[in-house]
Amino acid sequence: MVAGESGLGKSTLVNSLFLTDLYKDRKLLNAEERITQTVEITKHTVDIEEKGVKLKLTIVDTPGFGDAVNNTECWKSVADYIDQQFEQYFRDESGLNRKNIQDNRVHCCLYFISPFGHGLRPLDVEFMKALHEKVNIVPILAKADTLTPSEVKKKKIKIREEIEQYGIKIYQFPDCDSDEDEEFKQQDTELKESIPFAVIGSNTVVEAKGKRVRGRLYPWGIVEVENSAHCDFVKLRNMLVRTHMQDLKDVTRETHYENYRAQCIQSMTRMVVKERNRNKLTRESGTDFPIPVVPGVGDETEKLIREKDEEVRHADHEPDSHHPHDDHEHHESEHNSEHTQHSEPPPGPETHSDHMADEAL
């Protein structure tokens, strides 16, 4: 996933990373349209093959992020999208057919930071703090060719200090094993010191020193995208698709997804306990809870539902519910019994045998 305000070169960097043109049909909005634009989520799929190994990569872009006048909670649609992918994976994992689950979880978020400020902006801090528990965030210092080498170094130090100051949890590179060779340890140290990666993107192929390379042509010279002396593009690409791709997936599975899964299970458990307590209370009190108001239902329909509910509950609470016809027969039987009692002869004097029977009883 790539995120950051418009104009920082997100699309250009993606095209440079994967040697493709994913945005050739994109329409650029004018200033008035960007004011009312909401944050969108767009997906592109790229097939990468290197040394016989095929990789299917899904790139998620967030056009419209940070472009509005009021950017309050503009990160929410991005967070919702990440949660939706977790939810879909959780459903598939809990289903019967778990062999062919398609993993659409977001394993990495490249967050672009403007090179024109004095460090992190409030929106940068808010976005990263809102998502650092959900996804691996890799900060990117955009348009590094607008800065001198000394300015790049100072900005990197400033941004790293602010990330630590605000308690933002970015992706942490795993530590080297003690038995690794010195060259590998040196590369690992350089990679950690490169945060945030100062990158340059270009869709243009230019000729530099007799070679055709992706770069940017200036009056004073050429900035080469894949020249490590000019930017951190090569380090970022190697980290994403070679050295740390599996670790990004592992951290997503073992940390971010497990946190989401634990929250889902806790929520389901609370719902079950609440329903059991509700049923227990219903049985002990002998009363039913009224039917809740259903949103979107008209007044007449709601009235009928409540009347039917009252009628059913009233009928359930009566000891013996019977038909009106039964009442009519009951009154007739009582009336006949009264006539029978009046027609019986008055009891005679008590006999000796009757007295003996009473004593036996």
C-alpha positions as CSV (number, residue, x, y, z in Angstrom):
1,M,0.0,0.0,0.0
2,V,1.2,3.5,-0.8
3,A,-0.2,6.5,1.1
4,G,0.5,10.2,1.4
5,E,-0.7,13.5,0.0
6,S,-1.0,14.1,-3.7
7,G,2.1,15.3,-5.6
8,L,4.7,13.5,-3.7
9,G,5.5,11.0,-6.5
10,K,3.7,7.9,-5.2
11,S,2.5,6.7,-8.6
12,T,5.9,7.5,-10.2
13,L,7.7,5.5,-7.5
14,V,5.4,2.5,-8.0
15,N,6.0,2.6,-11.7
16,S,9.7,2.8,-11.1
17,L,9.8,-0.1,-8.6
18,F,8.0,-2.5,-10.9
19,L,9.0,-1.2,-14.4
20,T,5.4,-0.7,-15.4
21,D,2.8,2.1,-16.0
22,L,-0.1,1.5,-13.8
23,Y,-1.6,4.9,-14.1
24,K,-1.6,5.7,-17.8
25,D,-5.5,6.1,-17.9
26,R,-5.7,8.2,-14.7
27,K,-7.4,11.6,-14.9
28,L,-5.8,14.4,-12.8
29,L,-8.3,16.5,-10.9
30,N,-8.3,20.2,-10.8
31,A,-8.2,22.2,-7.6
32,E,-12.0,22.5,-7.1
33,E,-12.5,18.8,-7.7
34,R,-9.8,17.9,-5.1
35,I,-11.5,20.0,-2.5
36,T,-14.6,17.7,-2.5
37,Q,-12.7,14.5,-3.3
38,T,-12.8,11.7,-0.7
39,V,-10.1,9.2,-0.1
40,E,-10.5,6.2,-2.5
41,I,-8.9,2.8,-2.5
42,T,-7.7,1.5,-5.8
43,K,-6.0,-1.8,-6.5
44,H,-3.5,-2.9,-9.2
45,T,-2.0,-6.3,-9.7
46,V,1.5,-6.8,-11.0
47,D,3.2,-10.1,-11.9
48,I,7.0,-10.1,-11.2
49,E,9.3,-12.8,-12.3
50,E,13.0,-13.0,-11.3
51,K,15.2,-16.0,-11.8
52,G,12.3,-18.3,-12.5
53,V,10.4,-17.1,-9.3
54,K,7.0,-15.6,-10.0
55,L,5.5,-13.1,-7.6
56,K,1.9,-11.7,-7.8
57,L,1.9,-8.3,-6.1
58,T,-1.1,-6.2,-5.3
59,I,-0.6,-2.5,-5.1
60,V,-3.1,-0.5,-3.1
61,D,-3.2,3.3,-3.8
62,T,-5.0,6.0,-1.8
63,P,-5.8,8.9,-4.1
64,G,-7.4,11.9,-2.4
65,F,-5.6,11.4,0.9
66,G,-4.8,14.7,2.6
67,D,-6.2,16.8,-0.3
68,A,-9.4,18.1,1.4
69,V,-9.6,21.4,3.4
70,N,-10.7,19.4,6.4
71,N,-8.6,16.2,6.7
72,T,-10.1,15.0,10.0
73,E,-10.0,11.2,10.1
74,C,-9.1,11.0,6.4
75,W,-7.1,7.9,7.3
76,K,-10.3,6.1,8.4
77,S,-11.1,4.6,5.0
78,V,-7.6,3.3,4.8
79,A,-7.9,1.6,8.2
80,D,-11.3,0.2,7.3
81,Y,-9.8,-1.3,4.1
82,I,-7.1,-3.0,6.1
83,D,-9.6,-4.4,8.6
84,Q,-11.8,-5.6,5.7
85,Q,-8.9,-7.7,4.4
86,F,-8.3,-9.1,7.8
87,E,-12.0,-9.9,8.2
88,Q,-12.2,-11.7,4.8
89,Y,-9.1,-13.8,5.7
90,F,-10.6,-14.6,9.1
91,R,-13.8,-15.8,7.5
92,D,-12.0,-17.9,4.9
93,E,-9.7,-19.3,7.6
94,S,-12.7,-20.3,9.7
95,G,-14.5,-21.9,6.8
96,L,-14.4,-25.5,5.5
97,N,-12.2,-25.0,2.5
98,R,-8.9,-23.6,3.9
99,K,-6.5,-24.9,1.4
100,N,-6.9,-22.3,-1.3
101,I,-7.2,-19.1,0.7
102,Q,-6.3,-16.0,-1.2
103,D,-4.2,-13.7,1.0
104,N,-5.2,-10.1,0.3
105,R,-3.9,-8.7,3.6
106,V,-1.8,-5.6,3.5
107,H,1.7,-6.6,4.4
108,C,3.4,-3.2,4.0
109,C,2.4,0.5,3.8
110,L,4.8,3.0,2.2
111,Y,3.9,6.3,3.8
112,F,5.3,9.3,1.9
113,I,6.5,12.3,3.9
114,S,6.8,15.7,2.2
115,P,10.4,17.0,1.8
116,F,9.3,20.6,2.1
117,G,8.4,20.8,5.8
118,H,10.4,20.7,9.0
119,G,9.8,17.1,9.8
120,L,6.5,15.3,10.4
121,R,3.2,17.2,10.0
122,P,0.2,16.7,12.3
123,L,-1.5,14.6,9.6
124,D,1.6,12.4,9.3
125,V,1.6,11.7,13.0
126,E,-2.2,11.1,13.1
127,F,-2.1,8.7,10.2
128,M,0.8,6.6,11.3
129,K,-0.4,6.3,14.9
130,A,-3.9,5.3,13.6
131,L,-2.4,2.5,11.5
132,H,0.8,1.3,13.2
133,E,-1.0,-1.5,15.1
134,K,-2.6,-2.7,11.8
135,V,0.2,-2.7,9.2
136,N,3.9,-2.5,8.7
137,I,4.6,1.2,8.1
138,V,7.8,2.1,6.1
139,P,8.3,5.9,6.0
140,I,9.4,7.4,2.7
141,L,11.1,10.8,2.2
142,A,9.6,11.8,-1.1
143,K,11.3,13.8,-3.9
144,A,14.8,13.5,-2.5
145,D,16.2,15.2,-5.6
146,T,14.8,18.5,-4.3
147,L,17.2,18.3,-1.3
148,T,21.0,18.5,-1.0
149,P,22.8,15.5,0.6
150,S,23.3,17.4,3.8
151,E,19.6,18.3,3.9
152,V,18.6,14.7,3.4
153,K,20.8,13.6,6.3
154,K,19.3,16.3,8.6
155,K,15.7,15.5,7.7
156,K,16.2,11.8,8.2
157,I,17.6,12.4,11.7
158,K,14.7,14.8,12.5
159,I,12.0,12.4,11.3
160,R,13.5,9.5,13.2
161,E,13.5,11.6,16.4
162,E,9.9,12.6,15.9
163,I,8.8,9.0,15.2
164,E,10.3,8.0,18.5
165,Q,9.0,11.1,20.3
166,Y,5.4,10.5,19.3
167,G,5.6,6.7,20.0
168,I,5.0,5.7,16.4
169,K,5.7,2.0,15.7
170,I,7.2,1.7,12.3
171,Y,8.5,-1.6,10.7
172,Q,11.5,-2.8,12.7
173,F,14.1,-4.7,10.7
174,P,15.1,-7.9,12.4
175,D,18.5,-8.1,14.1
176,C,21.3,-9.9,12.4
177,D,22.4,-13.3,13.8
178,S,25.8,-13.3,15.6
179,D,27.2,-15.7,13.0
180,E,26.5,-13.5,10.0
181,D,29.5,-12.2,8.1
182,E,30.7,-8.6,8.5
183,E,29.5,-7.6,5.0
184,F,25.9,-8.6,5.7
185,K,26.0,-6.8,9.1
186,Q,27.2,-3.7,7.4
187,Q,24.4,-3.8,4.8
188,D,21.9,-4.3,7.6
189,T,23.2,-1.3,9.5
190,E,23.1,0.9,6.4
191,L,19.5,-0.3,5.8
192,K,18.4,0.7,9.3
193,E,20.1,4.1,9.0
194,S,18.3,4.7,5.7
195,I,15.0,5.1,7.4
196,P,13.1,7.1,6.1
197,F,14.1,6.0,2.6
198,A,15.0,9.0,0.5
199,V,13.6,8.1,-3.0
200,I,13.4,9.5,-6.5
201,G,11.0,8.1,-9.1
202,S,10.9,8.6,-12.9
203,N,8.9,7.4,-15.8
204,T,11.5,8.7,-18.2
205,V,14.4,6.8,-19.7
206,V,17.4,9.0,-20.3
207,E,21.0,8.4,-21.5
208,A,23.7,8.8,-18.9
209,K,27.3,7.9,-19.6
210,G,26.4,5.9,-22.6
211,K,23.7,3.9,-20.8
212,R,20.0,4.2,-20.9
213,V,18.6,4.6,-17.4
214,R,15.5,5.8,-15.6
215,G,16.3,9.2,-14.3
216,R,15.5,12.9,-14.2
217,L,17.2,15.4,-16.5
218,Y,18.2,18.8,-15.1
219,P,20.2,21.6,-16.6
220,W,23.1,20.7,-14.3
221,G,23.0,17.0,-14.8
222,I,21.0,13.7,-14.5
223,V,19.6,12.2,-11.4
224,E,19.6,8.4,-11.7
225,V,16.9,6.5,-9.9
226,E,18.9,3.3,-9.5
227,N,22.2,5.1,-8.5
228,S,22.8,4.5,-4.7
229,A,24.8,7.6,-4.6
230,H,21.7,9.7,-5.6
231,C,18.9,8.1,-3.5
232,D,17.8,5.0,-1.5
233,F,15.6,3.5,-4.3
234,V,17.7,0.3,-4.8
235,K,17.8,-0.3,-1.0
236,L,14.0,0.1,-0.8
237,R,13.3,-2.2,-3.8
238,N,15.7,-4.9,-2.5
239,M,14.1,-4.7,0.9
240,L,10.5,-5.0,-0.4
241,V,10.9,-7.8,-3.0
242,R,14.1,-9.7,-1.9
243,T,15.6,-9.5,1.5
244,H,12.6,-8.6,3.8
245,M,9.5,-9.6,1.9
246,Q,9.0,-12.8,3.9
247,D,9.6,-11.0,7.2
248,L,7.0,-8.4,6.3
249,K,4.5,-11.2,5.7
250,D,5.5,-13.0,8.9
251,V,5.1,-9.8,11.1
252,T,1.7,-9.2,9.5
253,R,0.6,-12.8,10.2
254,E,2.1,-13.2,13.7
255,T,1.4,-9.7,15.1
256,H,-1.1,-7.5,13.2
257,Y,-3.4,-10.3,12.1
258,E,-3.2,-12.1,15.4
259,N,-4.2,-8.9,17.2
260,Y,-7.2,-8.5,14.9
261,R,-8.1,-12.1,15.4
262,A,-7.9,-11.9,19.2
263,Q,-10.2,-8.9,19.1
264,C,-12.7,-10.7,17.0
265,I,-12.7,-13.7,19.3
266,Q,-13.1,-11.5,22.4
267,S,-16.0,-9.6,20.8
268,M,-17.7,-12.9,19.9
269,T,-17.2,-14.2,23.4
270,R,-18.7,-11.1,25.0
271,M,-21.8,-11.4,22.6
272,V,-22.3,-15.1,23.6
273,V,-22.0,-14.3,27.4
274,K,-24.4,-11.3,27.0
275,E,-27.0,-13.5,25.2
276,R,-26.7,-16.2,27.8
277,N,-27.3,-13.7,30.6
278,R,-30.2,-12.2,28.7
279,N,-31.9,-15.6,28.3
280,K,-31.2,-16.5,32.0
281,L,-32.8,-13.2,33.1
282,T,-35.8,-13.9,30.8
283,R,-36.4,-17.4,32.3
284,E,-36.0,-16.2,35.9
285,S,-38.3,-13.1,35.5
286,G,-40.9,-14.9,33.4
287,T,-41.2,-11.9,31.2
288,D,-40.2,-11.2,27.6
289,F,-38.2,-8.2,26.5
290,P,-40.2,-5.9,24.1
291,I,-39.4,-6.1,20.4
292,P,-36.8,-3.4,19.6
293,V,-37.5,-0.7,17.1
294,V,-36.5,-1.8,13.6
295,P,-34.8,1.0,11.6
296,G,-36.5,1.8,8.3
297,V,-39.9,0.4,9.3
298,G,-42.9,2.7,8.9
299,D,-45.0,3.8,11.9
300,E,-48.0,1.7,11.0
301,T,-45.9,-1.4,10.6
302,E,-44.1,-0.8,13.8
303,K,-47.4,-0.3,15.6
304,L,-48.7,-3.6,14.3
305,I,-45.5,-5.4,15.4
306,R,-45.8,-3.9,18.9
307,E,-49.5,-4.8,19.2
308,K,-48.9,-8.4,18.1
309,D,-46.0,-8.6,20.6
310,E,-48.3,-7.4,23.4
311,E,-51.0,-9.8,22.3
312,V,-48.7,-12.8,22.3
313,R,-47.1,-11.9,25.7
314,H,-50.6,-11.4,27.2
315,A,-51.7,-14.7,26.0
316,D,-48.6,-16.5,27.3
317,H,-49.1,-15.0,30.8
318,E,-52.8,-16.2,31.2
319,P,-53.0,-19.6,33.0
320,D,-55.5,-21.3,30.7
321,S,-56.1,-19.8,27.2
322,H,-59.3,-21.0,25.6
323,H,-61.6,-20.2,22.7
324,P,-64.7,-18.1,23.3
325,H,-66.8,-21.0,22.2
326,D,-65.4,-23.0,25.1
327,D,-66.7,-20.2,27.5
328,H,-70.2,-20.6,26.1
329,E,-70.2,-24.4,26.6
330,H,-68.7,-23.9,30.1
331,H,-71.6,-21.5,31.1
332,E,-74.2,-23.9,29.7
333,S,-72.7,-26.8,31.8
334,E,-72.8,-24.7,34.9
335,H,-76.4,-23.8,34.3
336,N,-77.4,-27.5,33.8
337,S,-75.6,-28.5,36.9
338,E,-77.6,-25.9,38.9
339,H,-80.8,-27.4,37.6
340,T,-79.6,-30.9,38.5
341,Q,-78.8,-29.8,42.1
342,H,-82.2,-28.2,42.6
343,S,-84.0,-31.3,41.3
344,E,-82.3,-33.6,43.8
345,P,-84.5,-34.6,46.8
346,P,-83.5,-33.2,50.2
347,P,-81.4,-35.5,52.2
348,G,-83.2,-37.7,54.7
349,P,-82.3,-38.4,58.3
350,E,-78.9,-40.0,58.8
351,T,-79.0,-43.7,59.0
352,H,-76.8,-46.1,61.1
353,S,-75.2,-47.5,57.9
354,D,-74.3,-44.0,56.7
355,H,-72.7,-43.2,60.1
356,M,-70.7,-46.4,60.0
357,A,-69.5,-45.5,56.4
358,D,-68.4,-42.1,57.6
359,E,-66.4,-43.5,60.4
360,A,-64.7,-46.0,58.0
361,L,-63.7,-43.2,55.8
